[in-house]
Amino acid sequence: MISVDKPEENKAFAEKEGADFPLLSDPSKEVATKYGVLGLIGLPRRWTFYIGADGKILDIDKAVSAGKAGADLADKLKALGITQRSQ
C-alpha cells in the first residue's frame, strides 16, 4: 500500500488497523506521480496496481470501492493466479 501521508501517520494507521502488510510513505508524491495517480488538485486516486513477482504490472483497478475493496482484491488475485505468500 502506498500513501502520501507522512511515515508517522502511516505507522499510526497500521497499528490502529492491525495491518500486516508493508506501507510505503510517499509524502513527496514522487511515486504517486510516477504511477499517474495524482488528481487535478494533487490528491491521489484510490487505484490498485497488481504487480507480479517480476515487477511487471499485471492489472490496474481504477474503480476501487471502499466498501468492497477487500473482496475485489481477493477475487482479482485469485483470477490472476496469485496465491498467498508464505510467511
PERABEL-V511620 format. One record per pair of residues at least 6 apart in sequence whose ideal C-beta (glycine too) atoms are under 7 Angstrom apart, sorted by the first residue. I is the first residue (numbers start at 1). J is the second residue. D is the distance in whole Angstrom. If there is no record, write none. Layout:
# PERABEL-V511620
[[I,J,D] [I,J,D]]
This chain:
# PERABEL-V511620
[[1,21,6] [1,23,5] [2,24,4] [2,26,6] [2,31,6] [2,32,7] [3,10,5] [3,23,6] [3,25,6] [3,26,7] [4,26,5] [4,27,6] [4,29,5] [4,32,6] [4,44,6] [5,25,6] [5,27,7] [6,25,6] [6,27,5] [7,25,4] [10,23,5] [10,25,5] [14,23,6] [24,31,7] [26,32,6] [29,38,6] [32,38,5] [32,44,5] [35,49,7] [37,44,5] [37,45,5] [37,47,5] [38,44,6] [39,45,6] [46,64,4] [47,60,6] [47,61,6] [47,62,5] [47,64,6] [48,61,4] [48,64,6] [48,73,7] [49,57,6] [49,60,5] [50,58,4] [50,59,4] [50,76,6] [50,80,6] [51,57,6] [51,58,7] [52,58,5] [58,80,6] [59,76,7] [59,80,7] [61,72,7] [61,76,7] [65,72,7]]
